[in-house]
Amino acid sequence: MSLTIYGIAASRAVRPLWAATELGVTFEHVPLNYQTGATRTPEFLAINPNGHIPVVVDRRGGDDGGDIVVWESMAGALYIARHHGQPDGLGITPASPREDAEALRWSFWTVNECESDALTLLMHRLVMPPERRKPELAEAAERRLAVPLRVIEQHLAAQQARGQSHLAAARFTVADLCVASVLNWARPARALMQAHPLTLDWLARCIERPAHQAVKATG
Ligand SMILES: N[C@@H](CCC(=O)N[C@@H](CS)C(=O)NCC(=O)O)C(=O)O
């Protein structure tokens, strides 16, 4: 088995795990939990000096024969799609320079424009114990997220007019996977999401995919 993915599914590791599962790639899953100190051991820091999950390790080797180590969750998902999938226009792998550009720009976009505010929403509306939540932080994050949500809503409308059901193509690709994995955190902001119906519909179609559901079921 050449591919190993470190990190529990209830973390950003969902991104490479989802990509590998969509492709039906065989991989070893090492479900390291960042809340137990497992990402601070010398062994793990030798793999990712940042001390974060996820990490993708491809033992197929690079040009020098050594392991290929990919930390950063979006990089891991994009790497798996590019190097463990076929660019045949059927699966999640970008099948043309245009699709690849879409995957890159939407992945960078979601990290830079959405991730921090989406995480604030998730934490302060859902995950943290009610007494520790700060509603004002969630409200400010929701106001800021309205800007990128308008961008993706307009893009999905343009895609629909072109007969394309997803961000990069007329099929689900790694571009959708990367963005959906972030915007899924913003779903507790119900009014905001309902104000962007194309995005809400697209997001539901992404996260209901069997591969995503299978990964989430692993915890
Ligand atoms: N930008 C990184 C962030 C990784 C990250 O912060 N991972 C969290 C889990 S979702 C983690 O490992 N936190 C533990 C820690 O930082 O100690 C990525 O996308 O991979």
The ligand as a Tripos MOL2 file, in Angstrom:
@<TRIPOS>MOLECULE
LIG
   20    19     1     0     0
SMALL
NO_CHARGES

@<TRIPOS>ATOM
      1 N1         -3.3770   24.7120    7.2120 N.3       1 LIG1
      2 C1         -3.2870   23.4080    7.7910 C.3       1 LIG1
      3 C2         -3.9430   23.4470    9.1650 C.3       1 LIG1
      4 C3         -3.7970   22.0990    9.8440 C.3       1 LIG1
      5 C4         -4.3980   22.1320   11.2430 C.2       1 LIG1
      6 O1         -4.4520   23.1700   11.9150 O.2       1 LIG1
      7 N2         -4.8420   20.9530   11.6810 N.am      1 LIG1
      8 C5         -5.4220   20.8410   12.9990 C.3       1 LIG1
      9 C6         -6.5390   19.8040   12.9900 C.3       1 LIG1
     10 S1         -7.8450   20.2530   11.9020 S.3       1 LIG1
     11 C7         -4.3570   20.3710   13.9650 C.2       1 LIG1
     12 O2         -3.5810   19.5190   13.6650 O.2       1 LIG1
     13 N3         -4.3400   20.9580   15.1320 N.am      1 LIG1
     14 C8         -3.4640   20.5290   16.1830 C.3       1 LIG1
     15 C9         -2.4120   21.4890   16.5170 C.2       1 LIG1
     16 O3         -2.2270   22.4610   15.7840 O.co2     1 LIG1
     17 O4         -1.7660   21.2660   17.5050 O.co2     1 LIG1
     18 C10        -3.9670   22.3890    6.8710 C.2       1 LIG1
     19 O5         -4.9180   22.7710    6.1680 O.co2     1 LIG1
     20 O6         -3.5540   21.2310    6.8500 O.co2     1 LIG1
@<TRIPOS>BOND
     1     1     2 1
     2     2     3 1
     3     2    18 1
     4     3     4 1
     5     4     5 1
     6     5     6 2
     7     5     7 1
     8     7     8 1
     9     8     9 1
    10     8    11 1
    11     9    10 1
    12    11    12 2
    13    11    13 1
    14    13    14 1
    15    14    15 1
    16    15    16 2
    17    15    17 1
    18    18    19 2
    19    18    20 1
@<TRIPOS>SUBSTRUCTURE
     1 LIG1         1 GROUP 0 **** ****
